[in-house]
Amino acid sequence: MATAPPIAASIPHPATAIDPAVLQALEIGRMPRPRTPLGPDRPKVLDIPTTGESMMTSIRALAPPVANVPMTSPRIAGAGPHRTPTIHTARPSSPNTEGPYDVNKPTCSLNLVCYRSGAKGCELQQVQCILRSKFPDDDSFDKVVHANKQLVYNNAKFFSEMRRLYKVKMCSPLRRYLSLKSLRAFRILAYTPTTRPIVVPFDDFVLQEMLYAYRHPQTLEDNDEWIRWVFRLRRKDKRHAVEFVEGWNTTRIAVAGTIPWLSSCIVGIAWAAAGGDVQSAFTVASFILTSSSVILALVAILSGIESSGKSVL
């Protein structure tokens, strides 16, 4: 029997408090639809594009709102006229298409995952988003945001929350400061309750622009383009997640390799300058260098083993 992938199971998170009057206003004009029974009729596989719809069109509909053309410098907020990115609208689903996920809520959660070996195997967190256009007026939107501090509603808050969850919740202090591996790339995954996650084949330049936005959220325009992208990922029969891909950090490796060598040289020279025996001085320096090299090798091995699930060079 097929088992659900690790990212399909939602982690507990604070319930979203929404005024019943707001929900009633959101329900106006919405026709009730029968839910799919939780049994053998549940969809078992990801949907395949119908005749006339290419797989590439489906992928473009999920593309992040990257405003820069590949091979150009990232645009800084306020550094010139705003260029609205092209948004590819997904083909609307058939009214009879049902699935295990609710796509009508005014809030949407995006899973964040990081695959590692060890007891856990997969670190999972969620960033919870809310879209202003889903509410009838600004007052009801502000009321929900005020009552639910965990909800994010603009670009800067979205990436700041992603950074907080990754650095605080998904990485221990030991991993943050002593590991020779760090975040190197993003992947977008698609999954259903009955299938393993698969990688959505976005262009590398698009994912690099997303990584830049993650590292420099202060450079983004003050709007909700990325929040709308999260809502565009929402489907009745599937969900998407952002995978944090870790790889070797060359800066950390260079610093970790230089410090033992520099320390041994300083000890040897200082010992000899203080009038000690030169041979003894550099014997001690060699011992320091050898011991540090062994420790560095152990750290490298542990970093490689803990991140051996999915990584980049």
BARO-21620 format. One record per atom (N, C-alpha, C, O): z, y, x; residue in one letter. Coordinates in steps of 0.2 Angstrom, whole numbers, plus 2048, in hexadecimal, padded with zeros to 3 digits. Layout:
! BARO-21620
ZYXA/...
END
This chain:
! BARO-21620
8007FA804M/800800800M/800806804M/804807809M/7FC80B803A/7FB811807A/802815806A/805815801A/80481880CT/80A81C80CT/80882380DT/803825810T/80C82780AA/80A82F80BA/80B831812A/81082F815A/807836814P/80783881BP/80E83C81CP/81183E817P/81083D822P/816841823P/817848820P/81C84A81EP/81184B820I/81185281EI/810853816I/811858814I/80F84D813A/80E84D80CA/81584E808A/815851803A/81B84C80BA/82184D808A/824853809A/82585680FA/825857804S/82885E805S/82F85E807S/83385A805S/83186280BI/83886380EI/83B868809I/83886C805I/842867808P/84686B803P/845872805P/84687480BP/844876800H/84487E802H/8478817FCH/84787F7F6H/8498877FDP/84C88B7F7P/84888C7F1P/84288D7F2P/84A88A7EBA/84688B7E5A/8448927E4A/8488977E6A/83E8937E2T/83C89A7E0T/83E89C7DAT/83D8997D5T/8428A27DAA/8448A57D3A/83F8AA7D0A/83E8AF7D3A/83C8A87CBI/8378AC7C7I/83A8AE7C0I/83C8A97BDI/83A8B47BED/83C8B67B7D/8378B27B2D/8318B27B3D/83A8AF7ADP/8368AC7A8P/8318B07A5P/82C8AE7A3P/8338B77A4A/82E8BB7A1A/8288BC7A5A/8228BD7A2A/8298BC7ACV/8238BC7B0V/81F8B67AFV/8198B67AFV/8228B07AFL/81E8AA7AEL/81B8AA7A8L/8158A77A7L/81E8AD7A2Q/81A8AD79CQ/8148B179CQ/80F8B0799Q/8158B77A0A/80F8BB7A1A/8098B87A5A/8038B97A3A/80B8B47AAL/8068B07AEL/8038AB7AAL/7FD8A97ABL/8068A87A5E/8038A37A1E/7FE8A579CE/7FB8A1799E/7FE8AC79AI/7F98AE795I/7F28AD797I/7F08AE79DI/7EF8AA793G/7E78A9794G/7E68A2798G/7E18A0799G/7EC89F799R/7EB89879DR/7EB892798R/7F0892795R/7E688E798M/7E5889794M/7E9883797M/7E888279DM/7ED880793P/7F187A796P/7EC874797P/7E7873794P/7EE87179DR/7EA86B79FR/7EE8657A0R/7F48667A2R/7EC85F79EP/7F085979EP/7F18577A6P/7EC8587AAP/7F78557A8R/7F88547AFR/7F684C7B0R/7F68487ACR/7F484B7B6T/7F28447B8T/7F88407B9T/7FD8427BCT/7F883A7B6P/7FD8357B6P/7FF8337BDP/7FA8327C1P/8058327BFL/8078307C6L/8068297C6L/80B8257C6L/8008267C6G/7FF81F7C6G/7F981D7CAG/7F78217CFG/7F68187C8P/7F08167CCP/7EA81A7CBP/7E581A7CFP/7EA81F7C6D/7E58247C5D/7E582A7CAD/7E182E7CAD/7EB82A7CER/7EB8307D2R/7E68307D7R/7E482A7DAR/7E38357D9P/7DD8357DEP/7DF8327E5P/7E58337E7P/7DB82E7E7K/7DD82A7EDK/7DA82D7F4K/7DC82C7F9K/7D58317F3V/7D18337F9V/7CF83A7F8V/7D083D7F2V/7CE83E7FEL/7CC8457FDL/7C58457FAL/7C18417FAL/7C484B7F6D/7BE84B7F2D/7B884C7F7D/7B884F7FCD/7B284A7F5I/7AC84A7F9I/7A784F7F5I/7A784F7EFI/7A48547F9P/7A08597F6P/79B8567F1P/7988517F3P/7998597EBT/7948567E7T/78D8577EAT/78D85B7EET/7888557E6T/7818567E8T/78085D7E8T/7818617E3T/77D8607EDG/77B8677EEG/78086B7F1G/77F8717F3G/7868687F2E/78C86C7F6E/78D8687FDE/78F8627FDE/78C86C802S/78D869809S/79486980BS/79886D808S/79686580FM/79D865812M/79E86B815M/7A486E815M/79986E819M/79B87581CM/79C87A817M/7A187F819M/79A87A811T/79B87F80CT/7A387F80AT/7A6884809T/7A587880AS/7AC877808S/7B187A80DS/7B687D80CS/7AF879813I/7B387B819I/7B3882819I/7B888581BI/7AD886818R/7AD88D819R/7B2890813R/7B5895815R/7B288D80EA/7B788F808A/7BE89080BA/7C2893808A/7C088B810L/7C788B812L/7C888F818L/7CD88F81BL/7C389381BA/7C3896821A/7C889C821A/7C989F81CA/7CC89D826P/7D18A2826P/7CE8A9826P/7C88A9828P/7D18AE824P/7CE8B5823P/7CE8B882AP/7D18BE82BP/7CA8B682FV/7C98B8835V/7C48BE835V/7BE8BD833V/7C68C4837A/7C18CA836A/7BD8CB83CA/7B88CF83CA/7BE8C8841N/7BA8C9848N/7B58C4849N/7B68BE847N/7AF8C684BV/7AA8C184DV/7AC8BE853V/7AE8C1858V/7AA8B7854P/7AC8B485AP/7A98B8860P/7A48BB860P/7AD8B7866M/7AB8BA86CM/7AC8C286CM/7AA8C5871M/7B08C5867T/7B28CC867T/7B98CC868T/7BD8C7867T/7BC8D286AS/7C38D386BS/7C68D3864S/7C38D6860S/7CD8D1864P/7D08D185DP/7D18D985BP/7D28DD85FP/7D08DA855R/7D08E1852R/7D88E3852R/7DC8DF84FR/7D98E9854I/7E08EC853I/7E18F084DI/7DC8F484CI/7E68EF84AA/7E78F3843A/7E78FB845A/7EA8FD84AA/7E38FE841G/7E2906842G/7DE908848G/7DD90E849G/7DA90384BA/7D6905851A/7CF90684FA/7CA906853A/7CD906848G/7C6907846G/7C690683FG/7CB90483CG/7C090783CP/7BF905835P/7C08FE834P/7BE8F9838P/7C38FC82EH/7C48F582CH/7BE8F282AH/7BA8F5826H/7BD8EC82DR/7B78E882BR/7B98E2827R/7BD8DE829R/7B78E2820T/7BA8DD81CT/7B68D681ET/7B08D681ET/7BA8D181FP/7B78CB821P/7B38C881BP/7B58C9815P/7AE8C481CT/7AB8C0817T/7AF8BB814T/7B18B6818T/7B08BA80EI/7B58B580AI/7B08B1807I/7AD8B3802I/7B08AA808H/7AC8A5805H/7B08A27FFH/7B68A0800H/7AE8A37F9T/7B28A17F3T/7B08997F2T/7AA8977F2T/7B58967F1A/7B488E7F0A/7B188D7E9A/7B38917E4A/7AD8887E8R/7AA8867E2R/7B08847DDR/7B48807DFR/7B08877D7P/7B68867D3P/7B687F7D1P/7B087C7D0P/7BB87C7D0S/7BC8757CES/7BA8747C7S/7BB8797C3S/7B886E7C5S/7B786C7BES/7BD86D7BAS/7C286B7BCS/7BD86F7B3P/7C386F7AFP/7C68697AEP/7CC8697ADP/7C38637AFN/7C685D7AEN/7C985A7B5N/7CC8557B5N/7C885E7BAT/7CA85B7C1T/7D285C7C1T/7D48627C0T/7D58577C2E/7DD8577C2E/7DF8547C9E/7DB8517CCE/7E58567CBG/7E88537D1G/7EF8537D1G/7F28567CCG/7F38517D6P/7FA8517D6P/7FD8577D8P/8038587D8P/7F985D7D9Y/7FC8637DCY/7FB8687D6Y/7F68697D3Y/80086D7D6D/8008727D1D/7FD8787D5D/80087B7DAD/7F787B7D2V/7F48817D5V/7F58877D1V/7F188C7D3V/7F98877CCN/7FA88D7C8N/8008917C9N/8018967C6N/80488F7CEK/80A8937CFK/8088997D3K/8048997D7K/80C89E7D2P/80B8A57D6P/80D8A47DDP/80D8A97E1P/81089F7DFT/81389E7E6T/80F8987E9T/80D8937E5T/80E8987EFC/80B8927F3C/80E8917FAC/8108967FDC/80F88B7FBS/812889802S/80D886806S/809882804S/80D88880DL/809885812L/80D881817L/81288481AL/80B87B817N/80F87781CN/80D878823N/80787A825N/812878828L/81187982FL/814873832L/81A871831L/810870836V/811869839V/810869841V/80C86D843V/814865844C/81386584BC/81585D84DC/81B85B84CC/81085A84FY/811852851Y/814852858Y/81185485DY/81984E858R/81C84C85ER/81F84585ER/820842858R/81F842864S/82283B864S/82A83C863S/82D841864S/82D836863G/834836862G/83783485BG/833831857G/83D83685AA/840833854A/83D83684EA/83C833849A/83C83D84EK/839840848K/83183F847K/82F83D842K/82E84084DG/82683E84DG/82284484AG/81D84684DG/825848845C/82184D842C/826853840C/82B85183CC/826859843E/82A85E841E/82686283BE/82086383BE/829863835L/82686682FL/82A86C82DL/83086B82CL/82787182BQ/82A877828Q/82587A823Q/81F878823Q/82787E81FQ/82388181AQ/82488981AQ/82988B81BQ/81E88D81AV/81E894819V/81C895811V/81789380FV/82189880EQ/820899807Q/81D8A0805Q/8208A5807Q/8178A0802C/8138A7801C/8138A97F9C/8148A47F5C/8128AF7F8I/8128B17F1I/80C8B77F1I/80B8BB7F6I/8088B77ECL/8028BB7ECL/8038C07E6L/8058BE7E0L/8028C67E8R/8038CC7E3R/7FF8CB7DDR/8018CD7D8R/7F98C97DES/7F48C97D9S/7F58C47D4S/7F28C47CES/7FA8C07D5K/7FC8BA7D0K/8018BD7CBK/8028BA7C6K/8038C37CCF/8088C67C7F/8058CC7C3F/8008CF7C5F/8078CD7BDP/8048D27B8P/8058D97BAP/8018DD7B9P/80B8DA7BED/80C8E17C1D/8108E17C7D/8138DB7C9D/8118E67CAD/8158E77D0D/81C8E67CFD/81F8E37D4D/81F8E87CAD/8268E77C9D/8288E07C9D/82D8DE7CCD/8248DC7C5S/8268D47C5S/8258D17CCS/8298CD7CES/8208D37CFF/81F8D17D6F/8258D37DBF/8288CE7DEF/8278D97DAD/82C8DB7DFD/8338D87DDD/8378D67E1D/8348D67D6K/83A8D37D4K/83A8CC7D7K/8408CA7D9K/8358C87D7V/8358C27DAV/8368C27E1V/83A8BE7E4V/8338C67E5V/8338C77ECV/83B8C87EEV/83D8C67F3V/83E8CD7EAH/8458CF7ECH/8498C97EBH/84E8C97EEH/8488C57E6A/84C8BF7E4A/84B8B97E9A/84F8B57E9A/8468B97ECN/8448B47F1N/8428B67F8N/83C8B87F9N/8478B77FCK/8468BA802K/8418B6807K/83E8B880CK/8408AF805Q/83C8AB80AQ/8358AC808Q/8318A980CQ/8338AF803L/82C8B0801L/8298B5806L/82B8BB807L/8228B4808V/81F8B980CV/8198BB808V/8168B7804V/8178C1809Y/8118C4805Y/80C8C8809Y/8088CB805Y/80D8C980FN/8088CC813N/8068C981AN/80A8C481BN/8018CB81DN/7FF8C8823N/8048C8829N/8068C282BN/8088CD82AA/80D8CE82FA/8138C982EA/8158C5832A/8158C9828K/81A8C5826K/8188BD826K/81D8B9828K/8128BC824F/8108B5825F/8108B282CF/8138AD82DF/80D8B6830F/80E8B3837F/8148B483BF/8168AF83FF/8188B9839S/81F8B983BS/8238B3839S/8278B183DS/8228B1833E/8268AB830E/8248A5833E/8288A1835E/81D8A4835M/81B89F838M/81E89E83FM/820899842M/81E8A4843R/8218A484AR/8298A2849R/82B89E84DR/82C8A5844R/8338A3844R/83489C842R/839899846R/83189983EL/83189283CL/83088D842L/833888843L/82B88F846Y/82988B84CY/82E88C851Y/830886854Y/830892853K/834893859K/83B891857K/83F88E85CK/83E892851V/84589084FV/84688A84CV/84A88684EV/842888848K/843882844K/83F87C847K/842876847K/83987D84AM/83587784CM/836876854M/834870856M/83987B857C/83A87A85FC/84287B860C/84488085EC/845877864S/84C878866S/84C87D86CS/84787E86FS/85288086DP/852884873P/85088187AP/84D88487EP/85187B87BL/84F877881L/848877881L/845878886L/84587587BR/83D87587CR/83A87C87CR/83587C880R/83D881879R/83A88787AR/83A88A881R/83588D883R/83F889885Y/84088C88BY/83F887891Y/83D88A897Y/83F881891L/83F87C896L/839878896L/83787589BL/836877890S/830873890S/82A876893S/82987C893S/826871896L/82087489AL/81A874895L/814876897L/81B87388FK/81687388AK/818879885K/81E87A883K/81387C882S/81488187DS/80E881878S/80987D878S/80E885873L/80988586EL/802888871L/80288D874L/7FD884870R/7F7885873R/7F188786ER/7EC88A86FR/7F2884868A/7EC884863A/7EF88385CA/7F588085BA/7EB884857F/7EC882850F/7E787D84EF/7E187D850F/7E9879849R/7E4875845R/7E687583ER/7EB87683CR/7E187583AI/7E2875833I/7E186E830I/7DB86B832I/7E586B82DL/7E586482AL/7E5864823L/7E786881FL/7E185F820A/7E185E819A/7E4857818A/7E385281BA/7E7856812Y/7EB850810Y/7EC84F809Y/7EB854805Y/7ED849807T/7EE848800T/7F5843800T/7F7841805T/7F88427FAP/7FE83E7FAP/7FC8367FCP/8018337FEP/7F68347FCT/7F482D7FET/7F082D804T/7EE827806T/7EF832808T/7EA83280ET/7EE835814T/7F2839813T/7EC83381AR/7EE836820R/7EB83D821R/7E583E81ER/7EE841824P/7EB848826P/7E584782AP/7E484382EP/7E084B828I/7DA84C82CI/7D985382EI/7DB85882AI/7D5854834V/7D485B836V/7CE85E833V/7C985B832V/7CF864830V/7CA86882EV/7C686B833V/7C986F837V/7BF86A834P/7BC86C83AP/7BA87383AP/7B4875839P/7BF87883BF/7BD87F83CF/7BB880843F/7BC87C848F/7B7886844D/7B488884AD/7BA88A84FD/7BF88D84CD/7BA888855D/7BF88A85AD/7C189185AD/7C789385BD/7BC89585AF/7BD89D85AF/7C189F854F/7C58A3855F/7C089C84EV/7C489E849V/7CB89C84AV/7D08A0848V/7CC89684CL/7D389484DL/7D7898853L/7DD89A853L/7D389B858Q/7D589F85DQ/7D78A685AQ/7DC8A985DQ/7D38A8856E/7D58AF853E/7DB8AE84FE/7DF8B384EE/7DC8A884BM/7E28A7848M/7E88A784CM/7EE8A984BM/7E78A4852L/7ED8A3857L/7EF8AA85AL/7F48AC85BL/7E98AE85BY/7EB8B585DY/7EF8B9858Y/7F48BD859Y/7ED8B8851A/7F18BB84CA/7F88B984CA/7FD8BD84AA/7F98B384DY/8008B084DY/8048B3853Y/80A8B4852Y/8018B4859R/8048B785ER/8058BE85ER/80A8C1861R/8018C285AH/8018C985AH/8018CB852H/7FC8CE850H/8068C984EP/8068CB847P/8068D3846P/8038D5841P/8088D784BQ/8088DE84AQ/8028E184AQ/8018E7848Q/7FC8DD84CT/7F68E084DT/7F28DF846T/7EC8E2846T/7F58DC841L/7F18DA83BL/7F18E0836L/7F68E4836L/7EC8E0832E/7EC8E582DE/7F28E4828E/7F38DE827E/7F48E9825D/7FA8E8820D/7F78E7819D/7F78EB814D/7F58E0818N/7F28DE812N/7F48D7811N/7F88D4815N/7F18D380CD/7F38CC80BD/7ED8C780CD/7ED8C2808D/7E98C9811E/7E38C4812E/7E58BD813E/7E28B8810E/7EA8BC818W/7EC8B681AW/7F08B2814W/7F08AC813W/7F38B6810I/7F78B380AI/7F18B0805I/7F28AB802I/7EC8B4804R/7E78B2800R/7E38AC802R/7E18A77FFR/7E38AB809W/7E08A580CW/7E489F80BW/7E289A809W/7EB8A080BV/7F089A809V/7EE898802V/7EE892801V/7ED89D7FEF/7EC89B7F7F/7E58987F6F/7E48937F2F/7E089A7FAR/7DA8967FAR/7DA88F7FCR/7D688B7FAR/7DF88E800L/7DF887803L/7E28827FDL/7E187C7FEL/7E58857F8R/7E88817F3R/7E387D7EFR/7DE8807ECR/7E48777EER/7DF8727EAR/7E486E7E6R/7E986C7E7R/7E186B7E0K/7E48677DCK/7E58607DFK/7EA85D7DEK/7E085E7E3D/7E18577E5D/7E28577EDD/7E28517F0D/7E485C7F0K/7E585C7F7K/7E98627F9K/7EA8677F6K/7EC8617FFR/7F0867802R/7EE868809R/7EB86380CR/7EF86E80CH/7EE86F813H/7F4871817H/7F9873814H/7F387081DA/7F9872822A/7F6875828A/7F187382AA/7FA87982CV/7F987B832V/7FD877837V/803877837V/7F987483CE/7FC870841E/7FD875848E/7F887884AE/80387584AF/804878851F/803873856F/80686E857F/7FD87485AV/7FB87085FV/7FE872866V/7FD878868V/80286E869E/805870870E/80186D876E/7FE868875E/80187187BG/7FE86F881G/802871887G/806875887G/7FF87088DW/802872893W/802879894W/7FC87C893W/80787C896N/807884897N/80788589FN/80C8838A3N/8018878A1T/8008888A8T/80588D8ACT/80788C8B1T/8078928A8T/80B8978ABT/8128948ACT/8158958B1T/8158908A7R/81B88D8A8R/81B8888AER/81F8878B2R/8158848AFI/81487F8B4I/8148838BBI/8188818BFI/8118898BBA/81088C8C1A/81788F8C3A/81988F8C9A/81B8928BFV/8228948C0V/82688F8C2V/82A8908C7V/8268898BEA/82B8848C0A/8298818C7A/82E87E8CAA/8238818C9G/82187E8CFG/8238838D5G/8248818DBG/8228898D4T/82388E8D9T/82B8908DAT/82D8918E0T/82F88F8D5I/8368918D6I/83A88C8DBI/83D88E8E0I/8398858DBP/83C8818E0P/8398828E7P/83D8828ECP/8338838E8W/8308858EFW/83388B8F1W/83588B8F7W/8338908EDL/8368978F0L/83D8968F1L/83F8998F6L/8418938EDS/8488928EES/84988E8F5S/84E8908F9S/8468898F6S/8478858FCS/84588A903S/848889908S/84088E902C/83E892908C/843897909C/84589990FC/84689A903I/84B89F904I/85289C907I/85589F90CI/853896905V/859893908V/85889190FV/85D893913V/85388F911G/85188D918G/85189391DG/854893922G/84E89991AI/84E89F91FI/8558A291FI/8578A4924I/8588A2919A/85F8A5919A/8648A191EA/8688A4921A/86389B91EW/868897922W/866898929W/86B89992DW/86089892BA/85E899932A/8608A0934A/8628A193AA/85F8A5930A/8618AC932A/8688AD932A/86A8B2936A/86C8A992FA/8738AA92FA/8768A7936A/87C8A7937A/8728A493AG/8748A1940G/875899940G/877896944G/87389693AG/87388F93AG/86E88B93DG/86988E940G/86F88593ED/86A881941D/86388193DD/86387F937D/85E882940V/85788393CV/85587C939V/85387C934V/85687693DQ/85587093AQ/85986E934Q/85686C92FQ/85F870935S/86486E92FS/862873929S/862871923S/86087992BA/85E87E925A/85887B921A/85887B91BA/853879925F/84D877921F/84E86F91EF/84A86D91AF/85386C921T/85486591ET/857866917T/855863912T/85C86B917V/85F86D910V/85987090BV/85986E905V/85587490EA/84F87790AA/84B871907A/849872902A/84986C90CS/845867909S/849863904S/8458608FFS/84F862905F/85385E8FFF/8528628F9F/85285F8F4F/8538698F9I/85386D8F3I/84C86C8F0I/84B86B8EAI/84786C8F4L/84086C8F1L/83E8658EEL/83B8658E9L/8418608F2T/8408598EFT/8438588E9T/8408558E4T/84A85A8E8S/84D8598E2S/84A85D8DCS/84A85A8D7S/8488638DES/8458678D9S/83F8648D6S/83D8648D0S/83B8618DBS/83585E8D9S/8368588D4S/8328578D0S/83B8548D6V/83C84E8D2V/83E8518CBV/83C84E8C6V/8438568CAI/8458598C4I/83F85B8C0I/83E85A8BAI/83A85F8C3L/8348628C0L/83085C8BEL/82D85D8B8L/82F8578C1A/82B8518BFA/82E84E8B9A/82A84C8B4A/83584D8B9L/83884A8B3L/83784F8ADL/83584C8A7L/8378558AEV/83685A8A8V/82F8598A5V/82E85989FV/82A8598AAA/8238588A8A/8228518A4A/81E8518A0A/82584C8A7I/8248468A3I/82784689CI/824844897I/82D84989CL/83084A895L/82C84E890L/82B84C88BL/829853893S/82585888FS/81F85488DS/81D855887S/81C850891G/81684C88FG/81784788AG/813846885G/81D84488BI/81F83E886I/82084187FI/81E83F87AI/82484787FE/826849878E/82184D875E/82184D86EE/81B84F878S/816852875S/80F84D875S/80A850875S/810847876S/80B842877S/807841870S/80283D870S/80A84386AG/807841864G/800845864G/7FB841863G/7FF84B864K/7F984F864K/7FA855868K/7FF859867K/7F685686DS/7F685B872S/7EF85D874S/7EA85A873S/7EF863878V/7E986587BV/7EB866882V/7F0867884V/7E5866886L/7E686688DL/7E886E88FL/7E986F895L/
END
